[in-house]
Amino acid sequence: MSRIDIEDLTKEYGRTRAVDQLTCRIEPGRVTGFLGPNGAGKSTTMRLVLGLDRPTSGTATVGGRPYAMVHEPLRTVGALLDAQAANGSRTARDHLRFLAVSNRIPARRIDEVLQDTGLATAAGRRIRTFSLGMRQRLGIAAALLGDPPVLMLDEPTNGLDPEGIVWMRQLLRRLAREGRTVLVSSHLMNETATFADHLVVLGRGRLLADTPMRDFIEQHSQARVRVRAGDPARLRATLITEGYPVVADDDGGWVVEGARAEQIGAIAAREGIPVLELVELRASLEQAYLALTTDETEFAAAPHTSPTTPQEV
């Protein structure tokens, strides 16, 4: 089993508790998005799993064993934590060759990952000449080098152009379909929504959510419906009488808060009001995430009110 198991994991730096009794499992066969504000403990958790830091208490294992006990670790876990860490004086090929030799990985695998990541034509270039996006691709190539069952990637789309982002999205989905365990830390909510099946959300080192993404959005968003009708004024008056908050939409319809489509449809049918459009409005992942983590953000800007912006009174 290639699962990542985290049990009561705690990490303290002096008086600061970066990870606070965290317990979760990262399962194979799906992409798990690892989310949280700056300072939430995501990077620290990944470093603890990889044995780069020692926990104050608790455990983190891969396939039932601590990472430090894994023989030829690149064949078990592929990780990208810092794309800038590669030695800039080496070529891309030499960087991968060094990693391959240290883990007894066949040399042919180097060409395979260079091709897969789009770096085949740049294999002989010094890494210091690489753009940020190219360094990201090289870091991903290194993570894939040992064909590992577990992938841990921190902000893998950082610096990638639109084509690269689409490529990364497809790669993550393919790895999960192959039955691998894929953990991806990201601050890009809209991008995470395109590839994640499951979410683990941290706030100030504590677990806030461990749930399928669809359930997460449902749990942290309010039901809303957009409706357009043949007699909009009468529909609005009826909905207000029923106790529903109603606001105007840009296209001449109404947005009804706290309602489901079947409820609004039933009211319109009872009153004999023709319905031209009836759509449930789901919150985005970003909206649901902000609803959960607003009070967990360590660094937040104060709200700014423009003097030209009218205020509610």
N, C-alpha and C positions, 0 to 999 in steps of 0.2 A: 504493500500500500504506500503510495507516494504522498499521503496527506501531511499537512503541516499541523501539528498540535501545539497549542499554546495554553499553558495551565498556570493560573495565578501568577502571571509574569509581572514582576515589579523591578523597576530600575530607578535608583535615586542617584542624583549628582549633588552631593552636599545636602542642602535642605530642599532641593527641587526634586519632585517625584515626576520623572518624565513618562513612566509607564506605571499604571496603578492597578495591580491585581487583575491583569487582563487574561481572560479565558475565551478562546475561540478556536475553531477548526477551519482550515482552508482545504476544501475538498477537491479531489480530482474531477475532471470532466466538465469544468465550468471556469469562466473568468470571474474572479472575485475582485471587485473594485475596493481599494483601501483608501478611505476618505477621512478627512478631518482638517480643521483649520491649522495654520502654522502653529507649531509648538504642541500639537495634539499627541505626538509620540509615534507617528507612523515610521519615520526613518529610524528612530531608536529601536522600535520593535523589529524592523527588518535586520538591523545590525545584530540584535540579540539572537535572532533565528540563525544568522550566518556566523555566529561565534566571534564577531568583531568587537563585541562588548560582553561583559559578564553580567548576568542579572543579579540584582540584590537578593531576590528570592524568586521562586517559581521556575518553570522549565519551558523550553521551546525545542521541539524535536521535528525532524523530517523523516518520515517513514519509520517512526518509533525510536530514532536514535538522534543524539545531539549531533549537530553538523561537524563538530571537531572530531567525531569518531567515524565519520564517513570516509571510506577509502576512495581515492580518486574522485574528489568532490564534484569536479566539473561534469562528471557522468551522472551525478545525482541531482544537483541544483545548478541552474544557470541564473546568474544575477547581474543586474545592471543597477548600480547605486550612484555612480559618478562617472559620466562619460569623459570627464577631463582627466581621469586618473591615469590613462595610458601614457607611457613614455613617449614624448613628442619626437624624440630623435630616431625612433624606430619606424620602419615602414609598417603598413597595416598587416602585410603578410608575416613579417617577422614577429610582430606582436602576437598574432594568433599561433605562429609556430612555437613560440616560447610556451604558451599556455598548453598547446597540444602535447608537446614533449613531456611536460610536467605531470600530465594525467594519462599518458600512454594512449593518446587519441591518434588514429591514423592520419597521416599527412593529407590524404585525399579529402578528408573532412574540411580542411582549410579552404580548398577551392569551392566546395559545396556551399559553405556559409557565406563566402565572399560573393558568390553568385546570387544566393538567396536574398542577400541584403543590398544588392545593387552596387557593390564595391569592387567588383572584379577588375574594372578598368583602372581603379585607383590603388590596387594592391601594392604597387611598388613605390607609392608616394610616402614621404615622411608625414607622420601623424600631425606634426605641428602645422602643416599646411592645410589641414582639414578644417572645413567649416564646422559649426556646432552640430548641424544636422548630420554631417558625415561622421563625426565622432559618435553621435548617437547610434548610427547604423553599425559602426565598428563595435560599440559596446554590446549591441544586440547580437552581432555575429559571435562575439566571445561568449555570450550567454547561451547561444545555441550550439556552440562548438562540440560539446560532449553529448549532444542529443539527449538532454536530461529529461526526466519525467516531471521535474518541478522547475518553474520559472518564477523569479521574483524581480520585478521591474519597477524602478522608481522614476516616475515622470518620463516614460519612454518616448513620448511624442515631442518632447522639448526640442525646439530647433528644427523640426521636420517641416518641409514644405507641404502643401495640400496633397500632392501625390504620395508623399511619404506617410502622411497621416492615414490616408486610405489604406495604404499597404500595411501599416502597423495594425490597423483595425482588423483587416482580413487575416493577418498572421495570428493575432491573439485568438480569434475565433477558431482558426484551424488547429492551433495547439490544444485548445480545449476539446474540440471534437475528437482529437487523437487520444483523449483520456488523460491528458497531463493536468497537473495542478498549476494554475496560473494566478499569481497575485500581482496586481498592478496598482501602484500608488499614483494618484493624480489630483491636481487642483482644478482640472478642466471638467466641469460637471457635464456640459453638453456633449463633450467627446466621450466621457465615461459611459454616458447613456447609450452610446452606439455599440458598445462591445461587452459591457458587464452583464452577467447573469445574476450575480449575488453581490451584496454590499456588506462590508465591515466598516463601521464608522466610529472614529475615536474623537473624544473631546477631553482635553487636559489629562491625557493618559488613560482615561477610562473608556470602557466599551459603551457606546451609545446605541448601536444597532448592529445586528447580525441577521440579515434577512434577505430574501430574494428582492431584486430591485423593484419589481412591479408592486410587491407588497409594501415596500418602503415608501413608494410614492403615494400609494393609497392611504397609508397610515398617517402621513404627515402633510396631507393636503385636504382642503375642504371641497366638497362636491359643488360644482357649478354647472349651469346649463345656459346655452345661448339659444334663444328662440325668436323666430320671426313669424308674424301672424297676419291674417287678412284684416283683422281689426286690432291693431297694436294698442290703441288707447284703452279699449275695453279689457284686453288681456292684462295690461299693466294694472288697471284698477282691481281686477279680480285677484291677481296674484298678491297685491298689497293687502287686500282684504283677508286673504288666506294666511298672511303673516310672513310672506317671502320678501326679502330685500331685493329691489329691482333697480338696475342702472341701465342707462342707454348704451347701446353698442354703436360702433362706427358705421355699420351698414344698415341702420334703421331698425335693428332688432333690440332685444332686451337680454341682459345677462342676469340670471337669477341665482343668488347665492344660497348655498345650503340645500340644494334640490337635486333630484335625479330626473333624468329625462322622462321616465315613466310617470312620475308624479305630475310634472307639468303637462304632459300629454293627456293625462286623465282629466285634469282640470279644464284644459281647453276643450276636450271632447264633451264634457258635461255641460259646458256653457255654449256649445255649438260654435266655437271660434275656429275658423280654418287655420291650420298650422302649415306654414310654408317651409320652415326649417326648425329642426330640434336636434341639438348637438350637445353632448356632455363634454365639458372642458376639463381635461386632466392637467394637473400641475406638472411642470417639468421636473426633472431630477434636481436641477439647481434650486428651484423654489422649495421643494420638499427638504433638501439638504439645509438650506438657510433657515427654514422653520425649526429644524431640529437643533442646529448648532449655533444659533445667534448668541446664546448665553455662554457658549463654550469657547468663544474666540478670545485669544490672548491679546491680539493687537487689532483694534478696530478704530476706524476714523469716526470722529464725532459727526452727527448729522449736520449738514449744511443747508441753510434755508436762504434761497435767493431773495433779495428784496423785491424782485419783480414778480415773484411767485405768489399768487393769491392763496390765502390760508382759509381753512374751514373755521367758522365761528359758531 
